[in-house]
Amino acid sequence: MAISFHMLHIFYTVAEKGTFSAAAQSLHMTQPGVTMQIQALEEHFGAKVFRRLPKAVELTDAGLALLPFARKMVELMGETDREMSRFTRELKGRLELGTSLTIGEYILPRLIGPFNREFPHITVSMKVMNTAQIVEELLAHTLTFGLVEAETPHPDLIAEPLLRDELKLVLPAGHELMRQERIAFEDLCRYPFIMRESGSGTRKIVEEALVRAGHSPGSLRIAMDLGSTGAIKSAVEAGLGLSILSVSTVKHEVALGVLALREVEGVRFIRSFSSLYHRTSLLPLPAVTFMTFIRGHELSQWLL
């Protein structure tokens, strides 16, 4: 495997943060993903770059030798991003992208306004669909750029994490489980549950997180599969069941007191919103500009 900037960036971040977990959080990656990239780097050079300690890592002699070169690469890439950002401020063009439902309905509307103020000559046009449909269109080359919620491991597609998001249990106001701050999974199984449809990024995240925590998604009493987050919120508010949704999608309802958020004991539903494009496609400059803009901001900034 050839060495890549991505590997060197991960190596540099681990060296700076001191642990794999801190680096993973900073890079919006999973800790196993960081570990895998470091192992690939070590295999490439035939030498260990980190010495694993009980609560941290430290650089080996090989790692110390590599560090200044990795630092130069990261600094150069930062300079490149800044220079291209200045160049594209006057860029004219049209950005056409596919977005999964949560991003298209709740995230992008808050991003597009600030983006248009900074880049007034770029017009944004989006198609909202579920993650599976976006993957289909990218593979068929009818779409060149997408933003999705779920990890999409496909050899022909490149996914780059852009924003971090968290999902939590959503309850209707006055539900008896509201007395508890953390809800045991076994308690959830006593109530009707409302899920997004198969192929949805949200559903995939929920099911994978439950499996990692040792629970079977099949134990949930699925009362409905609905095709939009808005429909799920309305069903939960009407007392038809519980659900797990992105915190970013229910802020308004929680503020009004019609829905409440709780955590599921022993389970964290964390995901990255990622850009997705075909490995053989050359991304247009408006898409690169949009990705650079999003990376420069925290999701919470747009959702206050």
Buried (B, 14 or more C-beta within 10 A) or exposed (E): EEEEEEBBBBBBBBBBBBBBBBBBBBBBBBBEBBBEBBEBBBEEEEBBBBEEEEEEBEBBEBBEEBBEEBBEBBEEEEEEBEEBBEEBEEBEBEBBBBBBBBBBBBBBEBBBEEBEEBBEEBEBEBBBBBBBBBBBBBEEEEBBBBBBBBBBEEEEBBBEBBBBBBBBBBBBBEBEBBEEEEBEBEBBEEBBBBBBBEBBBBBBBBBBBBEEBEBEBEEBEEBBEBEBBEEBBBBBBEEBBBBBBBBBBBBEBBEEEBBBBBBBBEBEBEBBBBBBBBEEBEBBBBBBBBBBBBBEBEBEEBBE
